[in-house]
Amino acid sequence: MAKKVAICAVAQTTHTRSKGDQRFQGMALEVLEKLREQVEVKFARHVKGAKGINMTISVSDDVFDARTISNNGMTDVLGAHFGCEEKVAQEGIQALYYALTAIQSGHNDMVLVMGHSKETQGQSRNMVTHLAFDPFYTRPVGLDFCAAAGLQAQAYQEKSAITDEQLAKVVVRAREKASKNPNTPESGRLNLDEVMKSDMLADPIRALHAYPVTDGAVGMVLAVEDVAKKITKKPIWITGVGNCMDSFFLGDRDLISNFALKKSIERAFKRAGIRDPRAMDVIEICDQYAYQQPLWAEGLGLCEPGQGGKWIDAGGPEKDHVNFSGGMLAGNPLMIGGLVRAAEAVLQLRGEAGGNQIDGAKTALAHGVMGPAGQFHSVVTLKRN
């Protein structure tokens, strides 16, 4: 890639089942204050003749926020009053792409990225994702992201013969990792029996197979190389990015081909000069549902197609350093899931992952996904000095 860009600071709120006592602005302010403890956050127009943050990118969704132009009330907290504020109303990791290109273009030296979502704000998460479907053919039959995931999970189960017990193992491990992550304080541990006896949502997806309704916020400061080296001793460099969107209609797609994920990986790895996914010391996958962890692992090349269940039984997630944070199954909002994965990867590379720290981690991959049954995949690769 061209001009080097680093993530210089990351911060999060806790991701909890409800933040009914906080407004969006309060969540964002909490993140901003944490970022300011790590780097000197100054906005360029306020500092005569000095370099500073001259672009802010927010991540939010009007329907989840239950208001139109949902970023409008965030500008003061983001330091964007009478300044440049752009919005990403898509999977949050896209904000990293946007910030990267803004800096590499030469128009910006520093960019603030801030994402938030209160999934408890709306009436129903399924009603929100229901609106993503075509209003004439697929919305009338009641499709939402969960129902679409059920169709994908059934197709994957037929191909791979993955079992209910193997899926339960994914959830149990996710909760165990999350219990060591201070950002997911409400993620209690589970056993296999509890997971396998939980209610069925969309066969074969059980209630405990799905990521829980969650409120939270996350932010980052990105900077061009010469600035990054001045403001932090622990710059984490973005080495590659790639994304790809599959067809809109489910019937036009092979739901278990991993088409979009494979294309994303190919593009990111080409830019980063990487050949083997196992060269990554840290891998953070957006697993909104338990079956997606082995399915996405196949798409990433961590195991052969149809072998995800065997990969789980062989301890593949642990050996390949997948989701040591707990992943989305521990509880992250849908809109910022990929951005949180990138934040957790950065913490690993900075040696700040606490009880889940992977010793000597130097490279990482963060993955984001949005749309029904993994329609839109994104990948970012990272490394430390």
C-alpha positions in Angstrom: 0.0 0.0 0.0 1.0 3.6 -0.5 1.4 6.1 2.3 1.6 4.4 5.7 -1.3 4.9 8.1 -1.4 3.8 11.7 -4.1 3.3 14.3 -2.7 5.4 17.2 -5.4 5.0 19.9 -8.5 2.8 20.5 -11.2 3.0 23.1 -14.5 1.4 23.9 -17.4 1.6 26.3 -18.4 -1.7 27.8 -20.7 -3.6 25.6 -23.8 -4.4 27.7 -27.3 -5.7 27.3 -28.7 -2.2 27.9 -27.3 1.3 28.4 -30.7 2.9 29.1 -29.0 5.4 31.5 -26.8 6.8 28.7 -27.6 8.8 25.6 -25.6 8.3 22.4 -23.7 11.5 23.1 -22.7 10.2 26.5 -21.4 6.9 25.1 -19.4 8.8 22.5 -18.0 11.2 25.0 -16.8 8.3 27.2 -14.9 6.9 24.3 -13.5 10.3 23.3 -12.2 10.9 26.8 -10.5 7.6 26.8 -8.9 8.3 23.5 -7.6 11.7 24.8 -5.8 9.8 27.6 -3.8 7.9 25.0 -3.0 10.7 22.4 -3.3 14.4 22.4 -6.6 14.9 20.5 -6.7 18.4 18.9 -8.9 19.5 16.1 -7.0 21.3 13.3 -9.2 24.3 12.9 -8.8 25.1 16.7 -5.0 25.0 16.6 -3.5 27.7 14.4 -0.7 26.5 12.3 -0.7 23.0 13.9 -1.6 19.6 12.6 -4.5 17.9 14.1 -7.7 16.0 13.5 -9.4 17.6 10.4 -11.9 14.9 9.7 -14.3 12.9 11.8 -16.1 9.7 10.7 -19.1 8.5 12.6 -20.8 5.1 12.4 -24.5 4.9 13.1 -27.8 3.7 11.7 -31.0 5.8 11.6 -33.3 2.9 12.2 -31.3 1.5 15.2 -31.1 5.0 16.5 -34.8 5.6 16.0 -34.2 9.0 14.4 -33.4 10.4 11.0 -30.0 11.8 10.3 -28.8 10.0 13.4 -25.3 11.5 13.3 -26.7 15.0 13.5 -26.8 15.1 17.3 -23.2 13.7 17.5 -21.2 16.5 15.9 -20.3 18.4 19.1 -19.0 15.3 20.9 -17.1 14.4 17.7 -15.4 17.8 17.5 -17.2 18.4 14.2 -19.2 21.5 14.9 -18.8 23.6 11.8 -16.2 21.0 10.7 -15.9 17.9 8.5 -18.1 15.0 9.7 -18.8 12.0 7.5 -21.1 9.2 8.3 -20.8 5.4 7.6 -24.3 3.8 7.8 -22.9 0.4 7.1 -20.8 -2.2 8.9 -18.5 -0.2 11.1 -15.2 -1.5 9.7 -15.9 0.5 6.6 -15.1 3.7 8.6 -11.5 2.4 8.8 -11.4 2.1 5.0 -12.8 5.6 4.7 -10.2 7.0 7.2 -7.4 5.2 5.5 -8.2 6.6 2.0 -8.8 10.1 3.4 -5.3 10.0 4.8 -3.6 8.3 1.9 -5.2 10.8 -0.5 -3.2 13.6 1.2 -6.2 15.5 2.3 -6.0 14.6 6.0 -3.2 13.9 8.5 -5.4 12.6 11.4 -8.9 11.2 11.4 -11.2 10.4 14.4 -13.5 7.4 13.9 -16.4 6.9 16.3 -19.1 4.3 16.1 -22.1 3.7 18.4 -25.3 1.6 18.5 -28.0 1.1 21.0 -29.9 -2.0 19.8 -32.3 -1.6 22.7 -33.4 1.7 21.3 -35.7 0.2 18.6 -38.7 -2.1 19.0 -36.9 -5.2 17.7 -33.5 -6.0 16.1 -35.3 -8.4 13.7 -37.7 -5.6 12.6 -34.7 -3.4 11.8 -32.9 -6.0 9.7 -36.2 -7.0 8.1 -36.0 -3.5 6.4 -32.8 -4.6 4.6 -34.9 -6.8 2.2 -36.6 -6.1 -1.1 -40.1 -4.7 -0.3 -41.9 -6.5 -3.1 -40.6 -10.1 -3.1 -38.7 -11.0 0.1 -39.9 -8.6 2.8 -43.5 -9.8 2.5 -42.5 -13.4 3.5 -41.0 -12.1 6.7 -37.2 -12.4 6.1 -34.8 -10.8 8.5 -31.1 -11.4 9.2 -31.9 -14.2 11.7 -34.2 -16.1 9.3 -31.7 -15.7 6.5 -29.0 -17.0 8.8 -31.2 -20.0 9.5 -31.3 -20.8 5.8 -27.6 -20.5 5.5 -27.0 -22.6 8.6 -29.2 -25.4 7.2 -27.3 -25.4 4.0 -24.0 -25.4 5.8 -25.2 -28.2 8.1 -26.1 -30.4 5.1 -22.7 -29.8 3.5 -20.5 -30.2 6.6 -22.6 -32.4 8.9 -21.7 -30.0 11.7 -23.5 -31.0 14.9 -25.4 -29.2 17.6 -22.6 -30.1 20.1 -19.9 -28.6 17.9 -21.9 -25.4 17.6 -22.3 -25.4 21.4 -18.5 -25.7 21.8 -18.2 -22.4 19.8 -20.5 -20.6 22.2 -19.0 -22.0 25.4 -15.5 -21.0 24.3 -16.7 -17.5 23.3 -18.3 -16.9 26.7 -15.2 -18.2 28.5 -12.9 -15.8 26.5 -15.4 -12.9 27.0 -15.4 -13.5 30.8 -11.7 -12.3 30.7 -12.5 -9.3 28.6 -13.4 -6.2 30.6 -15.3 -4.8 27.7 -17.9 -7.5 27.9 -18.7 -7.6 31.7 -22.2 -9.2 31.3 -21.0 -12.2 29.3 -21.4 -15.1 31.8 -19.9 -18.5 31.2 -22.0 -21.4 29.9 -21.8 -25.1 29.6 -22.6 -27.3 26.6 -25.9 -28.5 28.1 -27.2 -25.0 28.7 -26.4 -24.1 25.1 -27.9 -27.2 23.6 -31.1 -26.8 25.6 -31.7 -23.2 24.7 -34.7 -22.4 22.6 -34.7 -22.7 18.8 -34.7 -19.4 16.9 -34.3 -20.5 13.3 -33.4 -24.1 13.0 -30.6 -25.0 13.6 -29.8 -21.7 15.3 -30.6 -21.7 19.0 -31.1 -18.7 21.2 -27.6 -19.0 22.7 -26.1 -19.4 19.2 -27.0 -15.8 18.4 -25.1 -12.6 19.5 -27.1 -10.9 22.2 -28.9 -7.6 21.9 -26.2 -5.1 22.9 -25.5 -1.4 23.4 -22.0 0.1 23.0 -19.6 2.5 21.4 -16.0 2.3 20.0 -13.5 4.8 18.7 -10.1 5.2 17.1 -7.6 7.9 16.1 -5.7 7.2 12.8 -2.7 9.2 11.5 -0.2 9.4 8.7 3.2 7.9 9.4 5.1 11.1 10.4 2.3 12.2 12.8 1.7 8.7 14.2 5.4 8.4 15.3 5.1 11.7 17.2 1.9 11.0 19.1 2.3 7.3 20.1 4.9 4.8 20.9 2.7 2.0 19.9 1.4 2.6 16.3 -0.5 -0.2 14.7 -0.1 -0.1 10.9 -2.9 -0.9 8.5 -1.2 -3.1 5.9 -4.1 -4.3 3.8 -7.9 -3.9 3.2 -10.4 -5.7 1.1 -14.1 -6.0 0.8 -16.7 -7.6 -1.5 -20.5 -7.7 -1.7 -22.4 -10.8 -3.0 -25.7 -10.6 -4.9 -28.7 -8.9 -3.3 -31.3 -11.8 -3.6 -30.6 -14.9 -1.5 -31.8 -17.1 -4.4 -29.0 -15.7 -6.6 -26.3 -16.8 -4.1 -24.6 -20.0 -3.1 -25.0 -19.3 0.6 -22.0 -21.5 1.7 -19.5 -20.7 -1.1 -17.9 -17.9 1.0 -17.6 -16.0 -2.3 -17.5 -12.4 -0.9 -15.2 -13.4 2.0 -12.7 -15.1 -0.3 -12.6 -12.1 -2.6 -12.1 -9.8 0.4 -9.2 -11.9 1.7 -7.7 -12.0 -1.7 -7.7 -8.3 -2.1 -6.5 -7.5 1.5 -3.7 -10.1 1.3 -2.5 -8.9 -2.1 -2.2 -5.3 -0.7 -0.4 -6.6 2.4 1.8 -9.1 0.6 0.5 -12.0 2.7 0.0 -15.5 1.3 -1.1 -17.7 4.2 -3.8 -16.7 6.8 -2.0 -18.8 9.4 0.7 -16.1 9.2 -1.6 -13.9 11.2 -1.0 -14.1 15.0 -4.5 -12.7 15.8 -7.7 -13.3 14.0 -10.9 -11.5 15.0 -14.0 -12.9 13.1 -17.5 -11.4 13.2 -19.5 -14.4 14.3 -23.0 -13.1 14.7 -24.2 -16.8 14.9 -22.3 -19.8 16.1 -22.3 -21.6 12.8 -20.6 -18.6 11.2 -17.3 -19.1 13.0 -16.4 -22.4 11.3 -18.0 -21.3 8.0 -16.0 -18.0 7.9 -12.9 -20.0 9.0 -13.3 -22.1 5.9 -13.6 -18.9 3.8 -10.4 -17.5 5.4 -8.5 -20.7 4.6 -8.0 -21.9 8.1 -9.6 -25.2 7.2 -10.9 -27.0 4.1 -14.4 -26.4 2.9 -16.9 -28.6 4.8 -14.4 -29.3 7.6 -15.4 -26.6 10.0 -16.8 -29.0 12.5 -13.6 -31.1 12.6 -11.7 -27.8 12.9 -13.7 -27.0 16.1 -13.2 -30.5 17.6 -9.4 -30.3 16.9 -9.2 -27.0 18.8 -8.7 -25.0 15.7 -10.1 -21.7 17.1 -7.5 -21.8 19.9 -4.6 -23.0 17.7 -5.3 -20.3 15.1 -5.9 -17.6 17.7 -9.4 -16.9 16.6 -11.6 -14.5 18.7 -9.6 -14.4 21.9 -11.8 -11.4 22.8 -14.9 -13.5 22.8 -16.1 -12.3 19.4 -19.6 -11.1 18.6 -21.1 -14.0 20.4 -20.0 -12.3 23.6 -22.1 -9.2 22.7 -21.3 -6.4 20.3 -23.8 -4.3 18.4 -24.3 -5.4 14.8 -23.4 -2.0 13.3 -20.0 -1.8 14.9 -19.1 -5.4 15.1 -16.2 -5.2 12.6 -14.9 -2.0 14.2 -14.9 -3.7 17.6 -13.0 -6.6 16.0 -10.4 -4.2 14.7 -10.2 -2.5 18.2 -9.7 -5.9 19.9 -7.0 -6.8 17.3 -5.2 -3.5 18.1 -5.3 -4.2 21.8 -3.6 -7.6 21.1 -0.9 -6.1 19.0 -0.3 -3.4 21.7 0.0 -6.1 24.4 -3.1 -4.7 26.2 -5.5 -7.6 25.9 -5.3 -8.6 29.6 -6.2 -12.2 30.4 -6.7 -13.0 26.7 -3.3 -11.7 25.6 -1.6 -13.7 22.9 2.2 -13.6 23.6 4.3 -12.0 21.0 1.5 -11.1 18.6 2.8 -9.0 15.7 0.2 -9.4 13.0 -3.6 -9.4 13.0 -6.7 -9.8 10.8 -10.0 -8.1 11.6 -13.2 -9.1 9.8 -16.5 -7.4 9.4 -19.8 -8.7 7.9 -23.1 -7.1 7.1 -26.2 -8.1 5.2 -28.3 -11.3 5.2 -26.3 -14.5 5.4 -23.0 -12.8 5.1 -23.7 -10.8 2.0 -21.0 -8.2 2.5 -17.6 -9.1 3.9 -14.6 -6.8 4.8 -11.1 -7.6 6.0 -8.3 -5.4 7.5 -4.8 -6.6 8.2 -2.7 -5.0 10.8 0.9 -5.2 12.2 3.0 -3.6 14.9 6.6 -2.5 14.6 
